[in-house]
C-alpha cells in the first residue's frame, strides 16, 4: 500500500518519530533505574500514541485501498462501505 494523501503520510511519520523518541526515553529511564511508576506512565503513553498512529493508518488504508477497489457510483454500496470502515475502526479501538 502506498499512502496517497501526503498530509496523512507526514502526520503518521511525525507520530512514529515521536513514539520512537518515547521508546528511547523509556530505555534511558530503565537504565537510570528511575521510579517504576514514572516508567509505567511513559509506557502507557507510548501505547496510546501507537494506538492513535495505528488508527490513523487503518483509516487511511480503509479509505484509500478498500474504497478504491469498489464501484462507488452506487450510493447504497458507498454507505455499506462507510459502515464497514466505521465498524473496522471501532473494533480496532478495542485492541489492547
ABEGO torsion letter per residue (X at the ends): XBBABAAAAAAAAAAAAAAAAAAAAAAAAAAAGBBAAAAAAAAAAAAAAAAAAAAAAAAAAAAAAAAAABBAABAAAAAAAAAAAAAAAAAAAABX
